[in-house]
Amino acid sequence: MAQLLCEPMKRAIASAVTNLRIAISTGAAVIEDQPLEFIAKLFRLHVNTVRQYSTYLSAEPSANKVKRGQRAVPNVSLSTVDTSTRMEIRNILYDMRRKGCHITLATLLKEIRTRGTTFEGGRSSLHKLVRELGFRYQLDDGRRVLKMNADVIQKKRNFKREYMADENSLSPSQVVF
């Protein structure tokens, strides 16, 4: 179990390790060959605790900070995505399903970029757009699978039923798309 140390104790351990390393590098006489074990005995701590806090104080202040990458793609409001782009993304989804590809947000975004679609968003805005288009991710056999929402499936069935009823009627109406 890790020991929780107060701020002054962390600083003391870090400065002791730093001073001992400086002494070793300058060739000064040191009592022990292993500085972390020596400091662990000195502070009556476990070696792993000393190792954890040995980098607490660093010569570079930025070394202690967590480095976070900047977003490569800004978030895009879904209201700015036009209908033609939505239809292109829907067609890409259907093409990938027809080919039997496992559709993830990363593969879908890669395919959108290769086809030159005008969609400028990242994965989070693409996820929102895919949900708006009537798809959802569901866990199936340990994998997240893209599936259609039940209401979209029902609308497709109703449309096909009405279309086939019209086609099979005595006077089918002419539909132009």
Backbone as a chain_set.jsonl record, in Angstrom:
{"seq": "MAQLLCEPMKRAIASAVTNLRIAISTGAAVIEDQPLEFIAKLFRLHVNTVRQYSTYLSAEPSANKVKRGQRAVPNVSLSTVDTSTRMEIRNILYDMRRKGCHITLATLLKEIRTRGTTFEGGRSSLHKLVRELGFRYQLDDGRRVLKMNADVIQKKRNFKREYMADENSLSPSQVVF", "coords": {"N": [[0.843, -1.178, 0.0], [0.566, 2.184, -0.83], [2.26, 4.904, 0.676], [0.976, 7.865, 1.99], [2.279, 10.985, 1.778], [3.137, 14.122, 3.273], [3.47, 17.427, 1.866], [5.976, 18.812, 2.61], [7.525, 16.575, 3.301], [7.688, 15.172, 0.901], [9.177, 16.988, -0.604], [11.539, 16.988, 0.883], [12.473, 14.36, 0.55], [12.83, 14.319, -2.23], [14.751, 16.348, -2.577], [16.849, 15.26, -1.101], [17.482, 12.952, -2.568], [18.248, 14.185, -4.962], [20.48, 15.719, -4.104], [22.163, 13.638, -3.272], [22.589, 12.294, -5.673], [23.924, 14.287, -7.087], [26.227, 14.449, -5.536], [27.309, 11.92, -6.01], [27.785, 12.079, -8.764], [29.746, 14.07, -8.881], [31.865, 12.838, -7.758], [32.274, 12.732, -5.068], [32.854, 11.363, -1.8], [30.741, 8.8, -0.885], [28.546, 7.257, 1.383], [26.941, 5.019, 0.82], [26.405, 2.733, -1.939], [24.014, 2.58, -3.246], [21.801, 4.97, -3.695], [18.984, 5.326, -3.364], [18.141, 3.293, -1.637], [19.614, 3.972, 0.596], [18.486, 6.463, 1.318], [15.901, 5.598, 1.79], [16.263, 4.048, 4.079], [17.098, 6.08, 5.752], [14.845, 7.782, 5.971], [13.073, 5.96, 6.863], [11.33, 4.591, 5.093], [9.725, 2.778, 2.417], [11.551, 1.54, -0.414], [10.351, 1.871, -2.909], [8.592, 3.974, -2.422], [10.349, 6.081, -1.995], [11.526, 6.112, -4.515], [9.334, 6.868, -6.03], [8.911, 9.518, -5.203], [11.296, 10.665, -5.84], [11.593, 12.056, -8.169], [10.122, 14.237, -7.702], [10.861, 16.934, -7.175], [12.228, 18.694, -9.675], [14.816, 19.803, -11.915], [13.793, 21.114, -14.083], [10.861, 22.913, -14.221], [8.708, 22.274, -15.83], [8.801, 19.578, -16.145], [7.48, 18.251, -14.143], [4.841, 18.583, -14.653], [1.786, 17.364, -16.054], [1.743, 16.432, -19.347], [-0.292, 17.507, -21.834], [-1.774, 16.868, -24.897], [-2.621, 19.072, -27.57], [-5.802, 19.654, -29.034], [-6.258, 18.183, -32.134], [-8.199, 18.607, -33.991], [-10.731, 20.977, -34.105], [-13.785, 21.152, -32.19], [-16.825, 20.704, -33.907], [-19.809, 22.317, -34.481], [-22.883, 20.669, -34.733], [-24.933, 21.874, -36.02], [-23.793, 23.29, -38.037], [-23.101, 21.454, -39.93], [-23.928, 20.552, -43.106], [-26.739, 19.248, -45.059], [-25.954, 17.732, -47.284], [-23.412, 16.828, -46.571], [-24.078, 15.244, -44.399], [-25.528, 13.256, -45.735], [-23.494, 12.181, -47.313], [-21.839, 11.076, -45.333], [-23.587, 9.2, -44.273], [-23.875, 7.548, -46.523], [-21.253, 6.61, -46.704], [-21.153, 5.136, -44.342], [-23.046, 3.102, -44.932], [-21.755, 1.936, -47.135], [-19.433, 0.934, -45.924], [-20.584, -0.914, -44.192], [-21.693, -2.659, -46.044], [-19.401, -3.697, -47.203], [-18.486, -5.161, -45.121], [-16.848, -4.224, -43.113], [-15.449, -3.6, -39.869], [-16.823, -1.116, -38.111], [-15.528, 1.575, -36.585], [-15.195, 4.671, -34.774], [-12.749, 5.756, -35.42], [-11.994, 4.39, -37.807], [-14.098, 5.151, -39.434], [-13.787, 7.942, -39.496], [-11.317, 8.078, -40.744], [-11.969, 7.029, -43.263], [-13.771, 8.981, -44.121], [-12.035, 11.157, -44.351], [-10.349, 10.21, -46.411], [-12.062, 10.069, -48.564], [-12.586, 12.674, -49.038], [-14.618, 14.257, -47.943], [-16.518, 17.091, -46.818], [-16.598, 17.288, -44.086], [-15.351, 18.547, -41.122], [-14.929, 17.934, -38.504], [-13.963, 16.217, -35.426], [-13.481, 13.103, -33.623], [-15.345, 13.183, -31.508], [-17.389, 14.946, -32.359], [-18.127, 13.548, -34.607], [-19.16, 11.246, -33.467], [-21.453, 12.271, -32.23], [-22.828, 13.082, -34.528], [-23.22, 10.65, -35.854], [-24.964, 9.429, -34.082], [-27.126, 11.158, -34.403], [-27.809, 10.521, -37.0], [-29.095, 8.167, -36.696], [-27.855, 5.896, -35.719], [-26.218, 3.69, -33.389], [-23.862, 2.62, -30.917], [-23.354, -0.66, -29.785], [-22.544, -3.09, -27.381], [-21.33, -6.152, -28.364], [-20.511, -9.412, -28.117], [-18.123, -8.667, -26.839], [-17.189, -6.638, -28.445], [-17.611, -3.346, -29.702], [-20.276, -2.602, -31.648], [-21.613, -1.043, -34.494], [-24.918, -0.181, -34.802], [-28.244, 0.157, -36.157], [-30.744, 2.384, -34.915], [-33.814, 1.397, -33.319], [-36.136, 2.798, -34.072], [-35.443, 3.849, -36.567], [-35.118, 1.54, -38.061], [-37.753, 0.629, -38.014], [-39.035, 2.698, -39.434], [-37.863, 2.324, -41.952], [-38.86, -0.222, -42.591], [-41.62, 0.341, -42.695], [-41.666, 2.16, -44.844], [-40.729, 0.513, -46.928], [-42.754, -1.414, -46.953], [-45.003, 0.149, -47.675], [-44.084, 1.037, -50.157], [-43.791, -1.369, -51.614], [-46.442, -2.213, -51.554], [-47.573, -0.256, -53.114], [-46.237, -0.737, -55.533], [-47.209, -3.261, -56.185], [-49.848, -2.782, -56.59], [-52.788, -2.19, -58.715], [-52.643, 0.175, -60.189], [-49.769, 1.528, -60.143], [-48.122, 4.304, -58.682], [-46.062, 6.815, -60.151], [-42.881, 7.395, -59.036], [-40.484, 9.802, -58.604], [-37.166, 10.304, -57.912]], "CA": [[0.0, 0.0, 0.0], [1.37, 3.402, -0.954], [2.19, 5.801, 1.811], [0.66, 9.243, 1.644], [3.222, 11.868, 2.452], [2.821, 15.539, 3.189], [4.269, 18.193, 0.908], [7.372, 18.996, 3.031], [8.219, 15.289, 3.275], [7.975, 14.894, -0.507], [10.274, 17.869, -0.998], [12.756, 16.542, 1.567], [12.944, 13.143, -0.122], [13.3, 14.674, -3.568], [16.012, 17.094, -2.492], [17.888, 14.341, -0.626], [17.88, 12.126, -3.709], [18.968, 15.053, -5.894], [21.792, 16.024, -3.523], [22.975, 12.43, -3.279], [22.974, 12.041, -7.062], [24.947, 15.287, -7.426], [27.455, 14.048, -4.843], [27.858, 10.757, -6.712], [28.287, 12.487, -10.078], [30.965, 14.875, -8.726], [32.938, 11.982, -7.26], [32.438, 12.872, -3.622], [32.756, 10.095, -1.075], [29.365, 8.525, -0.473], [28.504, 6.124, 2.304], [26.283, 3.87, 0.195], [26.434, 2.661, -3.399], [22.648, 2.683, -3.754], [21.267, 6.144, -2.996], [17.57, 5.224, -2.997], [18.038, 2.447, -0.452], [20.174, 4.746, 1.701], [17.487, 7.457, 1.735], [14.767, 4.856, 2.344], [16.617, 3.735, 5.47], [17.19, 7.331, 6.49], [13.494, 8.278, 6.25], [12.273, 4.809, 7.297], [10.284, 4.379, 4.092], [10.009, 1.729, 1.44], [12.362, 2.035, -1.535], [9.46, 2.315, -3.988], [8.066, 5.29, -2.064], [11.426, 7.041, -2.267], [11.665, 6.17, -5.976], [8.19, 7.62, -6.551], [9.057, 10.94, -4.913], [12.631, 11.152, -6.18], [11.466, 12.996, -9.29], [9.132, 15.255, -7.33], [11.481, 18.222, -7.479], [13.076, 18.525, -10.844], [15.478, 21.043, -12.332], [12.881, 21.776, -15.015], [9.529, 22.915, -13.619], [7.71, 21.7, -16.725], [8.907, 18.122, -16.129], [6.539, 17.709, -13.174], [3.472, 18.776, -15.109], [1.263, 16.382, -16.994], [1.719, 17.027, -20.679], [-1.525, 17.198, -22.548], [-1.714, 17.262, -26.299], [-3.681, 19.956, -28.009], [-6.732, 19.008, -29.946], [-5.847, 18.306, -33.524], [-9.339, 19.078, -34.763], [-11.667, 21.647, -33.209], [-15.15, 20.641, -32.194], [-17.672, 21.314, -34.916], [-21.21, 22.299, -34.109], [-23.628, 19.853, -35.691], [-25.83, 22.732, -36.794], [-23.066, 23.794, -39.203], [-22.925, 20.365, -40.898], [-25.058, 20.64, -44.027], [-27.44, 18.008, -45.378], [-25.186, 16.927, -48.236], [-22.346, 16.166, -45.818], [-24.73, 14.181, -43.63], [-25.853, 12.171, -46.66], [-22.222, 11.543, -47.679], [-21.405, 10.254, -44.203], [-24.509, 8.061, -44.223], [-23.505, 6.643, -47.617], [-19.992, 5.965, -46.319], [-21.512, 4.12, -43.349], [-23.68, 1.975, -45.614], [-20.73, 1.266, -47.945], [-18.564, 0.167, -45.033], [-21.366, -2.061, -43.709], [-21.834, -3.588, -47.16], [-18.099, -4.35, -47.376], [-18.236, -6.02, -43.964], [-15.815, -3.633, -42.254], [-15.809, -3.276, -38.494], [-16.876, 0.345, -38.132], [-15.257, 2.335, -35.374], [-15.129, 6.096, -35.089], [-11.451, 6.023, -36.055], [-12.019, 3.932, -39.2], [-15.061, 5.985, -40.158], [-13.164, 9.25, -39.705], [-10.267, 7.882, -41.748], [-12.639, 6.869, -44.557], [-14.316, 10.302, -44.474], [-10.907, 11.982, -44.793], [-9.826, 9.732, -47.694], [-13.023, 10.37, -49.634], [-12.608, 14.114, -49.27], [-15.864, 14.866, -47.497], [-16.308, 18.42, -46.237], [-16.722, 17.217, -42.632], [-14.109, 19.027, -40.514], [-14.917, 17.639, -37.077], [-13.158, 15.122, -34.906], [-14.203, 11.897, -33.239], [-16.489, 13.459, -30.634], [-18.495, 15.477, -33.158], [-18.583, 12.472, -35.488], [-20.004, 10.37, -32.65], [-22.752, 12.939, -32.102], [-23.48, 13.061, -35.835], [-23.646, 9.271, -36.119], [-26.179, 9.219, -33.28], [-28.214, 11.906, -35.046], [-28.185, 9.829, -38.228], [-29.91, 7.011, -36.346], [-27.021, 4.746, -35.39], [-25.719, 3.66, -32.017], [-22.907, 1.549, -30.652], [-23.819, -1.623, -28.807], [-21.537, -4.097, -27.076], [-21.758, -7.452, -28.864], [-19.381, -10.344, -28.046], [-16.917, -7.968, -26.422], [-16.826, -5.579, -29.394], [-18.644, -2.336, -29.914], [-20.76, -2.746, -33.012], [-22.506, 0.032, -34.908], [-26.229, -0.707, -35.184], [-29.274, 1.167, -36.383], [-31.739, 2.52, -33.866], [-35.039, 0.654, -33.607], [-37.105, 3.639, -34.775], [-35.007, 3.962, -37.961], [-35.449, 0.259, -38.689], [-39.209, 0.603, -38.194], [-39.369, 3.616, -40.534], [-37.462, 1.672, -43.202], [-39.828, -1.292, -42.86], [-42.887, 0.953, -43.115], [-41.486, 2.703, -46.185], [-40.649, -0.593, -47.88], [-44.085, -2.016, -47.018], [-45.843, 1.035, -48.489], [-43.545, 1.054, -51.516], [-44.141, -2.631, -52.261], [-47.895, -2.223, -51.74], [-47.841, 0.608, -54.265], [-45.727, -1.418, -56.726], [-48.053, -4.415, -56.482], [-51.229, -2.362, -56.841], [-53.178, -2.184, -60.126], [-52.141, 1.398, -60.826], [-48.677, 2.071, -59.322], [-47.807, 5.708, -58.928], [-44.695, 7.042, -60.595], [-42.105, 8.12, -58.037], [-39.229, 10.3, -59.144], [-36.26, 10.738, -56.84]], "C": [[0.888, 1.241, 0.0], [1.178, 4.284, 0.274], [1.896, 7.209, 1.318], [1.552, 10.155, 2.465], [2.792, 13.313, 2.284], [3.813, 16.23, 2.25], [5.714, 18.403, 1.365], [8.177, 17.693, 2.993], [8.598, 14.918, 1.844], [9.168, 15.715, -0.976], [11.597, 17.42, -0.369], [13.334, 15.3, 0.899], [13.533, 13.493, -1.474], [14.628, 15.418, -3.507], [17.146, 16.203, -1.993], [18.391, 13.459, -1.76], [18.693, 12.956, -4.691], [20.37, 15.361, -5.377], [22.713, 14.813, -3.542], [23.444, 12.091, -4.682], [24.05, 13.03, -7.513], [26.275, 14.902, -6.787], [28.111, 12.867, -5.542], [28.474, 11.182, -8.035], [29.567, 13.325, -9.977], [32.122, 14.067, -8.163], [33.179, 12.116, -5.776], [32.272, 11.507, -2.958], [31.339, 9.928, -0.545], [29.375, 7.264, 0.375], [27.988, 4.863, 1.6], [26.422, 3.924, -1.32], [25.045, 2.886, -4.002], [21.936, 3.819, -3.028], [19.809, 6.004, -2.574], [17.389, 4.379, -1.735], [18.553, 3.188, 0.789], [19.145, 5.749, 2.231], [16.262, 6.77, 2.318], [15.037, 4.475, 3.799], [16.603, 4.992, 6.326], [15.808, 7.844, 6.901], [12.561, 7.186, 6.77], [11.057, 4.606, 6.399], [10.676, 3.208, 3.205], [10.751, 2.35, 0.258], [11.47, 2.557, -2.662], [8.851, 3.684, -3.699], [9.105, 6.362, -2.344], [11.598, 7.207, -3.771], [10.531, 7.013, -6.585], [8.383, 9.122, -6.365], [10.428, 11.494, -5.289], [12.59, 12.144, -7.337], [10.499, 14.123, -8.969], [9.644, 16.661, -7.592], [12.43, 17.992, -8.636], [13.716, 19.857, -11.176], [14.587, 21.826, -13.282], [11.481, 21.756, -14.413], [8.475, 22.283, -14.521], [7.742, 20.178, -16.706], [7.906, 17.5, -15.168], [5.098, 17.792, -13.649], [3.068, 17.67, -16.064], [1.156, 17.058, -18.349], [0.463, 16.57, -21.396], [-1.391, 17.704, -23.974], [-2.855, 18.193, -26.646], [-4.579, 19.219, -28.971], [-6.295, 19.255, -31.374], [-6.964, 18.92, -34.357], [-10.299, 19.767, -33.802], [-13.044, 20.999, -33.272], [-15.979, 21.419, -33.199], [-19.105, 21.219, -34.426], [-21.988, 21.533, -35.171], [-24.607, 20.685, -36.506], [-25.133, 23.288, -38.032], [-22.836, 22.722, -40.263], [-24.152, 20.347, -41.799], [-25.591, 19.253, -44.386], [-26.641, 17.132, -46.328], [-24.046, 16.186, -47.537], [-22.911, 15.023, -44.986], [-25.047, 12.981, -44.524], [-24.582, 11.441, -47.105], [-21.744, 10.617, -46.567], [-22.3, 9.03, -44.069], [-24.171, 7.052, -45.317], [-22.195, 5.912, -47.314], [-20.256, 4.86, -45.299], [-22.106, 2.886, -44.021], [-22.674, 1.22, -46.479], [-19.828, 0.395, -47.073], [-19.292, -1.053, -44.475], [-21.491, -3.113, -44.791], [-20.54, -4.365, -47.388], [-17.76, -5.279, -46.218], [-17.144, -5.51, -43.05], [-16.352, -3.478, -40.831], [-15.71, -1.761, -38.361], [-16.628, 0.884, -36.728], [-15.221, 3.805, -35.768], [-13.826, 6.431, -35.801], [-11.46, 5.594, -37.517], [-12.979, 4.76, -40.033], [-14.468, 7.354, -40.46], [-12.065, 9.167, -40.758], [-10.877, 7.768, -43.145], [-13.23, 8.197, -45.037], [-13.199, 11.194, -45.007], [-10.39, 11.533, -46.163], [-10.778, 10.038, -48.839], [-13.172, 11.862, -49.884], [-13.924, 14.781, -48.924], [-15.564, 16.186, -46.8], [-16.458, 18.438, -44.72], [-15.379, 17.546, -42.0], [-13.989, 18.664, -39.04], [-14.014, 16.488, -36.714], [-14.036, 13.958, -34.5], [-15.431, 12.199, -32.393], [-17.66, 14.023, -31.428], [-19.009, 14.435, -34.14], [-19.489, 11.511, -34.727], [-21.395, 10.976, -32.481], [-23.525, 12.882, -33.41], [-23.994, 11.669, -36.172], [-24.897, 8.946, -35.313], [-27.361, 9.954, -33.885], [-28.708, 11.221, -36.309], [-28.977, 8.557, -37.953], [-29.114, 5.753, -36.069], [-26.589, 4.841, -33.937], [-24.723, 2.522, -31.906], [-23.469, 0.656, -29.565], [-22.733, -2.67, -28.612], [-22.067, -5.46, -27.487], [-20.532, -8.36, -28.926], [-18.069, -9.627, -27.731], [-16.456, -6.88, -27.367], [-17.972, -4.587, -29.482], [-19.012, -2.351, -31.386], [-21.729, -1.609, -33.302], [-23.809, -0.576, -35.407], [-27.188, 0.445, -35.397], [-30.214, 1.216, -35.188], [-33.02, 1.823, -34.288], [-36.043, 1.503, -34.375], [-36.732, 3.81, -36.246], [-35.332, 2.676, -38.71], [-36.943, 0.182, -38.964], [-39.639, 1.523, -39.329], [-39.001, 3.015, -41.877], [-38.446, 0.569, -43.578], [-41.151, -0.721, -43.358], [-42.781, 1.501, -44.532], [-41.472, 1.587, -47.218], [-42.005, -1.266, -48.045], [-45.008, -1.172, -47.895], [-45.387, 1.05, -49.942], [-43.931, -0.215, -52.274], [-45.644, -2.744, -52.476], [-48.27, -1.37, -52.942], [-47.385, -0.059, -55.561], [-46.641, -2.564, -57.147], [-49.5, -4.036, -56.759], [-51.497, -2.324, -58.34], [-52.662, -0.954, -60.854], [-51.022, 1.995, -59.968], [-48.383, 3.518, -59.69], [-46.338, 5.833, -59.315], [-43.973, 7.905, -59.56], [-40.779, 8.515, -58.664], [-38.383, 10.793, -57.976], [-35.279, 11.725, -57.369]], "O": [[1.855, 1.319, 0.758], [0.082, 4.389, 0.826], [2.494, 7.681, 0.351], [1.568, 10.095, 3.695], [2.168, 13.682, 1.289], [4.853, 15.673, 1.897], [6.622, 18.186, 0.563], [9.37, 17.706, 2.688], [9.693, 14.411, 1.598], [10.058, 15.206, -1.658], [12.645, 17.468, -1.012], [14.545, 15.202, 0.704], [14.613, 13.019, -1.827], [15.53, 15.147, -4.3], [18.29, 16.371, -2.417], [19.596, 13.244, -1.895], [19.713, 12.492, -5.199], [21.342, 15.274, -6.128], [23.91, 14.944, -3.799], [24.577, 11.646, -4.866], [24.977, 12.659, -8.234], [27.327, 15.015, -7.417], [29.336, 12.815, -5.656], [29.552, 10.713, -8.399], [30.39, 13.295, -10.891], [33.247, 14.563, -8.098], [34.203, 11.651, -5.275], [31.623, 10.613, -3.502], [30.81, 10.797, 0.148], [30.124, 6.324, 0.108], [28.541, 3.776, 1.772], [26.541, 4.996, -1.912], [24.926, 3.333, -5.142], [21.516, 3.66, -1.882], [19.429, 6.518, -1.522], [16.579, 4.711, -0.869], [18.004, 3.05, 1.882], [18.953, 5.87, 3.441], [15.642, 7.295, 3.242], [14.149, 4.567, 4.647], [16.155, 4.975, 7.473], [15.616, 8.285, 8.034], [11.4, 7.452, 7.081], [9.926, 4.468, 6.865], [11.807, 2.722, 3.243], [10.597, 3.536, -0.03], [11.789, 3.562, -3.297], [8.619, 4.468, -4.619], [8.78, 7.427, -2.868], [11.793, 8.323, -4.252], [10.746, 7.77, -7.531], [8.06, 9.908, -7.256], [10.692, 12.677, -5.075], [13.478, 12.988, -7.458], [10.102, 14.879, -9.855], [8.935, 17.486, -8.168], [13.339, 17.166, -8.55], [13.225, 20.911, -10.774], [14.615, 23.057, -13.293], [10.96, 20.68, -14.121], [7.452, 21.805, -14.031], [6.811, 19.541, -17.197], [7.517, 16.346, -15.347], [4.225, 17.127, -13.091], [3.895, 17.113, -16.785], [0.554, 18.124, -18.48], [0.208, 15.374, -21.534], [-0.95, 18.827, -24.215], [-3.938, 18.101, -26.068], [-4.159, 18.273, -29.638], [-6.001, 20.383, -31.769], [-6.71, 19.661, -35.307], [-10.648, 19.189, -32.773], [-13.416, 20.383, -34.271], [-15.85, 22.637, -33.323], [-19.556, 20.154, -34.005], [-21.774, 21.727, -36.368], [-25.062, 20.251, -37.564], [-25.798, 23.713, -38.977], [-22.42, 23.037, -41.378], [-25.275, 20.155, -41.331], [-24.985, 18.231, -44.065], [-26.649, 15.909, -46.191], [-23.75, 15.04, -47.878], [-22.297, 13.961, -44.88], [-24.858, 11.833, -44.123], [-24.591, 10.22, -47.257], [-21.295, 9.502, -46.832], [-21.815, 7.936, -43.781], [-24.176, 5.845, -45.075], [-22.05, 4.732, -47.634], [-19.666, 3.782, -45.373], [-21.716, 1.759, -43.716], [-22.729, -0.008, -46.555], [-19.501, -0.736, -47.435], [-18.687, -2.11, -44.302], [-21.409, -4.31, -44.516], [-20.573, -5.548, -47.726], [-16.845, -6.096, -46.324], [-16.568, -6.284, -42.285], [-17.544, -3.255, -40.619], [-14.625, -1.194, -38.487], [-17.422, 0.671, -35.811], [-15.216, 4.141, -36.953], [-13.799, 7.289, -36.683], [-10.992, 6.336, -38.382], [-12.712, 5.042, -41.201], [-14.631, 7.869, -41.566], [-11.904, 10.08, -41.567], [-10.357, 8.346, -44.099], [-13.19, 8.499, -46.23], [-13.386, 11.904, -45.995], [-10.032, 12.371, -46.99], [-10.338, 10.244, -49.97], [-13.821, 12.266, -50.849], [-14.302, 15.77, -49.551], [-14.476, 16.373, -46.254], [-16.445, 19.514, -44.122], [-14.376, 16.901, -42.304], [-13.02, 19.061, -38.392], [-13.385, 15.866, -37.571], [-15.173, 13.825, -34.954], [-16.458, 11.537, -32.544], [-18.804, 13.628, -31.202], [-20.194, 14.43, -34.474], [-20.474, 11.017, -35.276], [-22.398, 10.27, -32.578], [-24.736, 12.66, -33.409], [-25.088, 11.527, -36.717], [-25.794, 8.263, -35.807], [-28.479, 9.438, -33.884], [-29.886, 11.321, -36.654], [-29.48, 7.932, -38.887], [-29.648, 4.649, -36.173], [-26.592, 5.915, -33.335], [-24.741, 1.58, -32.699], [-23.991, 1.131, -28.557], [-22.081, -3.086, -29.57], [-23.125, -5.885, -27.022], [-19.613, -8.104, -29.704], [-17.027, -9.953, -28.299], [-15.426, -6.251, -27.119], [-19.143, -4.945, -29.352], [-18.167, -2.14, -32.257], [-22.56, -1.256, -32.465], [-23.805, -1.392, -36.329], [-26.986, 1.552, -34.898], [-30.449, 0.202, -34.53], [-33.285, 1.674, -35.48], [-36.739, 0.984, -35.247], [-37.62, 3.906, -37.093], [-35.77, 2.717, -39.859], [-37.357, -0.278, -40.028], [-40.522, 1.164, -40.109], [-39.742, 3.174, -42.847], [-38.823, 0.439, -44.743], [-41.734, -1.226, -44.317], [-43.699, 1.331, -45.334], [-42.119, 1.691, -48.26], [-42.372, -1.651, -49.155], [-45.711, -1.703, -48.754], [-46.214, 1.072, -50.855], [-44.347, -0.152, -53.431], [-46.081, -3.313, -53.476], [-49.176, -1.718, -53.699], [-48.069, 0.04, -56.58], [-46.825, -2.807, -58.34], [-50.3, -4.896, -57.127], [-50.57, -2.411, -59.146], [-52.283, -1.04, -62.022], [-51.285, 2.876, -59.148], [-48.395, 3.895, -60.862], [-45.49, 5.062, -58.867], [-44.41, 9.014, -59.252], [-40.046, 7.675, -59.187], [-38.834, 11.596, -57.16], [-34.43, 12.212, -56.623]]}, "num_chains": 1, "name": "protein.A"}
